[in-house]
């Protein structure tokens, strides 16, 4: 029994975050290596993939194998096809495709013409010309038509040809008709190939029919006959043919309820066919401006700045390894004479919103999220040796560099597959139910009973972050009520920014540069490195600029004279009046900027501030939209903290026990009021007509659900005294989760999802999520470790390192303007 217990304890000792990270590291290396080897040996052509293979994610979303499609709008399609001539040749199925192209490439209404005749559609504004040639059978007329095309002064840019069903129907599916079809197509193939040498010619394979829906006169058209004719076409054009096979057009139609009458496809499937061709033709010539990597596109060229960044991290890794080996060798050669055990010290843990909290002595490294720091006994003035210091820093930078290489491989290398998002209610609400049940199950009593205590705010950030992850993964942004509730979660994050930093400045009165730099480093380190590694502007990771900006406003508001703090108001109560004046001044400034877009641009549209807030196209619109969306929630967080602290000071509120904040009816009334506030926002989110209307109103009413949640969560003492350890764990790394999802859980800058294990979506989700969580935790740990080095408490040393950092950023900003290799 004792041996069994020992083995169980031994196994359990390995079930921790550290072991999980080792497993995640091995999985990441193996999977990325396998995809890299496959890419080297197979060299997949993602243009050909569009024409060859894929599958339905839903009835309206088509997924090519291993890459993503861009959904071209009418404007984008017109821009790409400007002054282009597209010719479609064939039967009624091809005529359907002609009308769908016309609808997608024209602003004016397109009406379907008469059957069994040639059709034409010209858009004078864009110069796009569409022709349909009624040629339902493959016979001598096909050869003559292509011979005439060769003599024409200008060929169409794209020719799409397909036929078979008419021949099957007209000749009653006889074997003789099939043999004649092969003979005629073989004779026509030579002229078609000659045309294909000069322009792009597609032969479309035939989609299956739904035999039960066919009219009686079409019953001879069976899927066996269609497969026979498709195979014959493939055999004839295989080899040296210049004609391109469009196989995926047949697979798009191979789905239940795909047709209107058994043979003609539904409009949403025709839309997929049009998008396939637009992606094939346009992606390589016209790159969509959303930053994603789509089928038929080459990966972004690596820039000189990226090379310098990766080289620096690799040098740090090698330097860290060298110094660690040297240190190990030195310890073996020279053993210490009288080693003394290390003493426990206070560990300062940085939280994802940039706050720092003193946790006291700890022995569980995982509970702190950082490595335990050991303080040697003896002379307190003795500094650690330079080799030991720099060995740890270089090693941390090296590990951070390895993580950044993984980020790059997942989302910039071009050889790891990605998949488009598809929204269903089940895909969103089922994982929401899962994480809710887990969060409720793993709960415990907190040692703190105050309103919005540390455990509770970590829990709050945790469940919000999980909901945001599910929202992004499931592609729920198109569902307006869900979108608006996610907007409230972002507002709740910003509320915590105002509330948390106000409480710190009020209680500590610390407005020093060290504190400021600690918070900014904690918030921005990962994003700044990602900007260098992934070649993206700072505003791309919009949440960090948003939180950083609002922290600066809170800092300035609290630090400008007269400085008001808990100590100052004890000595002079006029500080309360000054604080109210500061609130009025802050809100007035916000309102002034919000109502005057001209004033906004005068503030932000000048170098170097503009360089921080512009998007990839050099515009400030995204920052204008993000800034004003939640412009009142941070001041509300500060005001809430001010009122709460004041009520506690004058003993109007007692939260030192796990009892309700107010007695009986008062507690019930406030809790009910909180429920009404949350419910009212939900009703608003379900009833508002459009995103612009919702967003405009959201700025003014976002305080209601935030305050409502606080009342529900904190007024009842029993709820306030417990928290979910499951959600709190995620809350400690919420910043890393929010930013990391862009590249190593989602893909193509959040436009799709990462596929490390193709064909097994459930297994892929588990593996990518596991690696993602372990990576986020390690980034958090390394950031805290690096913060201690880059933001030392000694002012002289801090200014030295800040000077070096500013010079480095200036040089990098210069290179960021763009040298590529």
KOLMAR-758550 format. One record per residue (C-alpha): residue in one letter; x, y, z. Coordinates in steps of 0.25 Angstrom, whole numbers, plus 5000, padded with zeros to 4 digits. Example, Ala and Ser with C-alpha at 12.3 -4.5 7.8 and 13.67 -1.06 7.14 Angstrom:
KOLMAR-758550
A504949825031/S505549965029/
***
This chain:
KOLMAR-758550
X500050005000/X501150095004/X501850064990/X500550094983/X500350224990/X501850264987/X501550234972/X500250314972/X500950434978/X502150424968/X501150424957/X500350544962/X501650624964/X501850624949/X500450674947/X500750824947/X500850944938/X502350914936/X502150774931/X501050824922/X501950934916/X502950824912/X501850734906/X501350864898/X502750894894/X503050754888/X501650754881/X501850884875/X503250844870/X502750714864/X501550774857/X502250894851/X503350804846/X502450704840/X501650814833/X502950874828/X503550744823/X502150724816/X502250864810/X503650844805/X503450704798/X501950734793/X502050884790/X500550894790/X499950994780/X498851064787/X498351124773/X498150984768/X497450944782/X496351044779/X496050964766/X496250824771/X495750794785/X495050844797/X493850814806/X492650884812/X492750944826/X491250984824/X490350994813/X490851134810/X492351124813/X493351044805/X494651014810/X495850984801/X496850884806/X497850944814/X497551094811/X496551204812/X495651274803/X495351424803/X493951464801/X493951564790/X492951684791/X492351744779/X493351854780/X494551764781/X494051674770/X493851794761/X495251854764/X495951724761/X495151694748/X495151834743/X495151834728/X495151684727/X494451594718/X493851464723/X493251364714/X492351244718/X492051134708/X491051024711/X489650984715/X488651034725/X489551004737/X490651094731/X489551194728/X489251194743/X490751224746/X490651344736/X489551404743/X490151394756/X491451454751/X490651564746/X489951594759/X491251584767/X492051684757/X490951784754/X490251894762/X489051894754/X487951784755/X488151664746/X486951594740/X487051454734/X486751454719/X486151354709/X486651204709/X487451144698/X488051264693/X489351344694/X489351454705/X490251574708/X490451664720/X491251794719/X491551884731/X492052024725/X492452074738/X493451964741/X493751914727/X493351774731/X492751694719/X492051554721/X491651464710/X490851334710/X490951244698/X489851144697/X490551014693/X489950904701/X490550794693/X491950754689/X492050744674/X492650794662/X492150934665/X493050944677/X494350924669/X493851024659/X493551124670/X494951114676/X495551124663/X494851254661/X495351304674/X496751284670/X496551374658/X495851484667/X496751604670/X496551594685/X496251474693/X495351474706/X496151474718/X495451354724/X494651244717/X493851154725/X493251034717/X492450914722/X491350814716/X490850674718/X489450674723/X488850724710/X489550604703/X489050504713/X487650554712/X487550584697/X488150444694/X487450364705/X488750324711/X489050224701/X490550164700/X490650214685/X490350364690/X491450344700/X492450294690/X492150404681/X492350504692/X493750454695/X494050464680/X493550604678/X494250654691/X495550594686/X495450664673/X495050794680/X496250784690/X497250824680/X496650954677/X496250974692/X497750954695/X498251054685/X497251154691/X497751114705/X499151154701/X498751294699/X497751314710/X497051244722/X496151124719/X495351044729/X494650914727/X493550904738/X493250764743/X491750734745/X491150734759/X490250614763/X488750624761/X487650594771/X486950494764/X485650494772/X485450644768/X485650624753/X484550644744/X484150514737/X484750564724/X486050574731/X486050434738/X487050374729/X488150474735/X488750394746/X489950414755/X490550294748/X490450354735/X491050484740/X492250414746/X492450344733/X492450474725/X493350544735/X494350434735/X494350434720/X494650584720/X495750564730/X496450454722/X496350544709/X496950664715/X497950594724/X499450614722/X499950724713/X498650794712/X498650944715/X497150944718/X496950954733/X496050854740/X495050914750/X494750794759/X494250864771/X493050924764/X492550784764/X492850754779/X492150884783/X490850834777/X491050694784/X490150734796/X488750704801/X487750794795/X488650854786/X487750884774/X486450944771/X485950844761/X486950734763/X487950784753/X488050934754/X488850984767/X488251074778/X488751214778/X489651204790/X490451094783/X490551174771/X491151284779/X492151184784/X492551154770/X492751304767/X493551324779/X494451204776/X494751264762/X494951404768/X495951354778/X496651274767/X496851394758/X496851514768/X497651464780/X498951464772/X498751594765/X497851674775/X498251654790/X497051674799/X497351784810/X497051704822/X498451644824/X498051504823/X498751394815/X497751334805/X497851224795/X498651254783/X499551364790/X500951354793/X501351384808/X501851514812/X503351534809/X504151544821/X504651684824/X506051724829/X505451764842/X504951624844/X506251564841/X506951654851/X505851624862/X506051474860/X507551484859/X507551564872/X506651454879/X507551344874/X508751414879/X508151434893/X507751284893/X509151244890/X509751344900/X508851294910/X509251144908/X510751184908/X510651254921/X509751154928/X510751044924/X511951134929/X511151154942/X510951004943/X512350974941/X512851074951/X511951024961/X512550884959/X513950934960/X513851014972/X512850964982/X512251064992/X512851045006/X511651075015/X510451085007/X509251145014/X507751115010/X507051225003/X506051305010/X504651325005/X504351464999/X503151534995/X502851514980/X502251624972/X501251574962/X500851654950/X499351634946/X498951644932/X498451784933/X499751834938/X499451834953/X500451774962/X500051714975/X500851664987/X500551524989/X501451495001/X502351375003/X501951254994/X502451124991/X501551084979/X502151144967/X500951114958/X500051194967/X500851324965/X501051304950/X502551344952/X503751274957/X504151284971/X505251384974/X506251344985/X506951444993/X508351404998/X508651425013/X509851505018/X510151645013/X508951705007/X509751804999/X510451694991/X509951684977/X509851554969/X510951534959/X510751594945/X510851454939/X509751404947/X508851524944/X509051524929/X509051374928/X507551374933/X507251494925/X507851444912/X507151304915/X505851374916/X505951454904/X506451324896/X505151254901/X504351374897/X504951364883/X504651224882/X503251254885/X503251364874/X503751264864/X502551174867/X501651294865/X502351324852/X502251184847/X500751174850/X500351294844/X501351344834/X502151224828/X500951184819/X501151034821/X500251014833/X498750994828/X497651084833/X496151074832/X495051174831/X494151204842/X492751164842/X491651204852/X490551124857/X489751134870/X490251004875/X491751034872/X491651164881/X490751124892/X491150984895/X492651024899/X492051144907/X491251034915/X492450954916/X493351064922/X492151114931/X492050974937/X493550964939/X493551104945/X492451074955/X493050934959/X494450984962/X494051094973/X494551114987/X494551214998/X495351344997/X496251395008/X495751535004/X494351585005/X494451735001/X493751774988/X494451744975/X495551674983/X496751614975/X496251474974/X494851524969/X495551624958/X496451504953/X495151424952/X494451534945/X495551544935/X495651394933/X494251364929/X494151494920/X495451444913/X494851304911/X493551364905/X494451454896/X495251334891/X493951254888/X493351374881/X494551384872/X494751244869/X493251214866/X493251344856/X492051394864/X492351544861/X491251544850/X490151514861/X489851654866/X489351614880/X490551534883/X491451644877/X490851744886/X491051654899/X492551644895/X492651794894/X492151794908/X493251704912/X494351794906/X493651904914/X493751824927/X495251814924/X495351964923/X494551984935/X495551894943/X496651984937/X496052114943/X495652044956/X496951974959/X497952084955/X497052184963/X497152094975/X498652084974/X498952224972/X497952264983/X498452174994/X499952174990/X500152314985/X501252264976/X501352344963/X502752304960/X503352274947/X503652134952/X502252094954/X501852164940/X502852084933/X502551954940/X501051954935/X501452004921/X502451894920/X501551784925/X500451834915/X501351854903/X502451764903/X501751644896/X501051734886/X502351814882/X503151684879/X501951634871/X501951764863/X503351734859/X503251584857/X501951584850/X502151714842/X500851774847/X500551914852/X500351944867/X498851974865/X498651834859/X498651784874/X497551894877/X497351854892/X498751884897/X498752024891/X497352044897/X497752004911/X499152074910/X498452204906/X497452194917/X498452164927/X499252294923/X497952374924/X497752314938/X499252344942/X499152484937/X497852514944/X498352464957/X499752514957/X499552664952/X499452764963/X498852764973/X499152614976/X498052544984/X498152414991/X497652345004/X498752415012/X498452555007/X496952555009/X497252505023/X498052635026/X497152725017/X495752685013/X495752785002/X496452684994/X495052624991/X494652744984/X495952744976/X495652604972/X494252634967/X494852754959/X495852654953/X494652564949/X493952674943/X495152724935/X495452584930/X494052554925/X493952694919/X495252664911/X494652534906/X493352594902/X494052704894/X494952604887/X493752514884/X492852624878/X493952684869/X494552594860/X495452704855/X495952724869/X496252574870/X497052584857/X497852704862/X498252624874/X498652494868/X498952524854/X500352574856/X501652494856/X502052414865/X500752394871/X500052364858/X501052244856/X500552184868/X499052184865/X498952164850/X498552034843/X499251964832/X498652064822/X499252184829/X497852234834/X497352264848/X495952224846/X496052094854/X496652174866/X495552274865/X494552164866/X495152084877/X495452204886/X494052264885/X493352134887/X493652124902/X494052264905/X493252274918/X493552144924/X494952174930/X494452304936/X493352224942/X494252114948/X495052234954/X493752294960/X493252164965/X494552134972/X494552284978/X493152264983/X493452124989/X494652174996/X493952295002/X492752205007/X493752115014/X494452225020/X493252285026/X492752145030/X491552155021/X491952015015/X492551895022/X493051785014/X494051725024/X493151605026/X492551505017/X491151565019/X490251655010/X490651795009/X489351845013/X488251775022/X487051695017/X486251785007/X487351875003/X488251754999/X487051694991/X486651824985/X488051854980/X488251714975/X486951724967/X487351854962/X488651794957/X487851684950/X486951784943/X488151864938/X488851744932/X487451694926/X487151834920/X488451834912/X488151694907/X486851744902/X487451864896/X488551764889/X487451684883/X486551794878/X487551894873/X487451894857/X488951904853/X490351904858/X490552054856/X489252084863/X489651994874/X491052044876/X490652184876/X489652154888/X490652064895/X491552174899/X490552234908/X489852114914/X491052014916/X491152064930/X489851994933/X490251844931/X491551874937/X490951934950/X489851824950/X490851714950/X491651774961/X490351784969/X489951644967/X491351594969/X491651674982/X490451714990/X490151564994/X491251535004/X491251385001/X491451414986/X492551514989/X493251414999/X493451314988/X494151304974/X494451214963/X495851164963/X495651114949/X495351254943/X496351324952/X497451234946/X497151284932/X496951424938/X498451434942/X498851414927/X497651484921/X498551584913/X499451474907/X498151394903/X497551514897/X498751554888/X499351414886/X497951364880/X498251454868/X499351354862/X499451224870/X498051184872/X497351264861/X498051284848/X498251384837/X498151504847/X496851444853/X496151424840/X496251274841/X496651164851/X497951084852/X497950944847/X499150864852/X498450734851/X497650724838/X496350644836/X496150624851/X495550754856/X495250714870/X496650664872/X497250784866/X496450874875/X496950804887/X498350804883/X498450954878/X497750994890/X498650924899/X499850984893/X499251114892/X498951114907/X500351064911/X500951174902/X500151284908/X500551244922/X502051234919/X501951374912/X501351434925/X502451374933/X503551424924/X502951554923/X502951574938/X504451524939/X504851614928/X504151734934/X504951724946/X506251744937/X505751844928/X505051934938/X505951924950/X505452004963/X506852084963/X506552214956/X507952234950/X507952094944/X506452104939/X506852234932/X508052164925/X507152054920/X506052144916/X507052224908/X507552104901/X506152054899/X505652184892/X506852184883/X506652044879/X505152064876/X505552184868/X506452104859/X505451994858/X504352094854/X505252134843/X505451994838/X503951964840/X503652064828/X504051944820/X505251874815/X504851734810/X505751614804/
***
